[in-house]
Amino acid sequence: MGYHTSAIAFFVIFLTVFSASLAHIVEPEDYFYGRMKFQADDESIIQGPPTLEDIIPIEKDLTRFVDYLRSFGDIIGLISNPNSTITLFAPVNSAFRNLTHKPHQVKDSSQDPKEKLYQFVLGHIVPAIYETLPVGQELQTMRQGIKVKVENGKDGGYKLNGEINTGVTKKAVNGIIYKIDGVLTND
């Protein structure tokens, strides 16, 4: 019995040393392999088709809008939920250059900058998936009272509210992203 006890003790020590040395090699990070996201320090593995949250940060021309989206946990929850149904009108970075004031800037101290930014983001989300936008109709955004009028645009795209053009679209399991060259609301 002494031999078995020594062998078990050696095995436990070996596993402890081996796993400790591996911990120095593999640091917790996100790893992407195809369409699956692995978290090195998490037992859960996210698999399946990508969500809007998986796709939108990859788009280099949407970094400013992505920063705004990430300011709100409920919005992140919405775009990461594979069961959501969303059409997201995402202004490209250059759309923000022409604004006289930023979406979070307030006119006086009675306004809350965070709430103003939240309303701005909601004004770019439609709670339904439109792979083809319905020309001649108005779509209600998640912001109360803000609608998006859809018209035919150039090169097979769409014109929104008479002045904003859609560009590249990206599809996800829970919705679609239309890149746009302007902002839909900024009041």
N, C-alpha and C positions, 0 to 999 in steps of 0.2 A: 504494500500500500504506500510505502514511502516513495517508491519510484513514480507512481501515478500522481501523487501530490506534488512532487518536484516537477514533473512534466506539465501539469496544469499551471503551476506557478510560473514556469518558464513561458508557457503559451500566453498567459495573461500579461506578463511583463513585455513580451514581444509585441503583442497587439497594441499595448499602451504606447510603447516607443514608436512603433511603425505609424500609428494613427497621428501621433503628435508630430512626427516628421512630415507627414502628408499635409497637415494643417498649415505648415509653413509654405508649402508649394502651391496649394490651391487656396486662393483667397475668395471670399464671397463676392461674386459679381453676377451680372445677368449674362447669360450666354444665349445667342440666337442660333438656331440651326434650322434652316428652312422656315417653316411656319410655326415652329414650336419654341417656346421661351422656357428656359431652365434657370432656376435660381439656385446657385451653388450651395447656399447655406440654408435652404428651405426644403422641407420634405415634399412640398406640393410642386407639381409640375403643370404648367399651363400648356395645354395642347389644343389643337384644332385650328380652324381658320382664324385669320387675324381680325381683331376688332378695330374700330376707329382709333382707339388709344394706341394700338400697335403701329398703325400706319402713319398717323399725322406727325409724330415727332421725327420721322425719317425724312420728311419733306423739308429740304433746306430753305425754301422760300416762304415757309410758314412759321418761322421761329418766333416772331413777335406774337402772333395769334396763339400759338401753342403755350407761350408763357402766360397769356391771359387765361386760357382754359385751365391751366394747372393751378391757378390761384383759388379754385373753388372745388372742394372735395365732392360735392354733389354732381358737378359737371363731369369730373373725372369718373365718378361712379357710373354716370349715364353713358359716356362714350366707351367705357371698358366693359359694360354689361353686354354679353353676346345676345341677350334677348331684347335689347332696346331696338327701336326703329327710328332712325334719325337721318335727316338730310342736313348736312353741315355746310354752310356757305363760309368758306375760310378766306379772309382777305390775305393776299400775299404781302410780304414785307413792304414792297414799294407803295402799297395802298395807304400806308400810315404816314408816308413822307409829306403828302399833300394836305394833311389835316391841320387846321388852324389851332386845335387843341387836342391833346391826347384823350383817349377814352376814359381815363380815370381822373382827369383834371376837372375840378369843380369851379363854379362861378363865385360861390360865396361859402362861408363856413357852415351854413345850415345844411349843405349837401354832404353826403358821405361818399368819399372817393371810391371805396370798395363796392358800395351798392351801385354806384354809377357804372363801374367796370362790369359788375355782374349783369346789369341790365343790358349793357353793350353786347356781352357774350350771348345772352339769351336771345337777342335780336338777330342772331346769325344761325340759330338752330330751329329747324322745323321738325316737329315730332311725328314724322312719317318718312318712309323711304320713297324717293322719286328718282328712279334710274333715268327716266325721261321726264323732264319738267313739263307740266301742263300749260302750254302756251295759251295766253289770253285769260288766265286765272290768277287769283291772288292766294298766296299761301300764308297761313297764320304761323308766325314764329312763336317761340316759347315766351317771348316778351309780350305782355298784354298790350293790345292795340297796334302792334307792329306787324304789317303784312308785307309780303314781297310779291310785286306784280311781275309776271313772267311774259316775255315777248321773244320772238325769234331774233337771234343775233347773227353775227358774222361767222362764217366758216363752220356752220352747223352747231354753233354754241347758242347761248341764250343771252338776252339783255334783261337785267333785273332793275326794276324801278326806273326804267327809261334811260339809265346811264351806266350801269355797272355790267361789265362783260364777264361771262364765265369762261374759264379756261379748262385745264386738265381736270379730269375727274378720277377719283380713286374709290374703288369699291371695297367694302369690308362686310363681314358677316352681319353686322348690326347697322349698316347704313352706307351712305355715300358722301364723299367730300367733293364739293365743287369749289375749285380755286377761283377767286374773284378778284378783279382789279380795283376794287373800291370797298368802302364800308357801307353796310345797309342802314346803320343808325349810329349817330354820334351826338345825341342831344342830352 
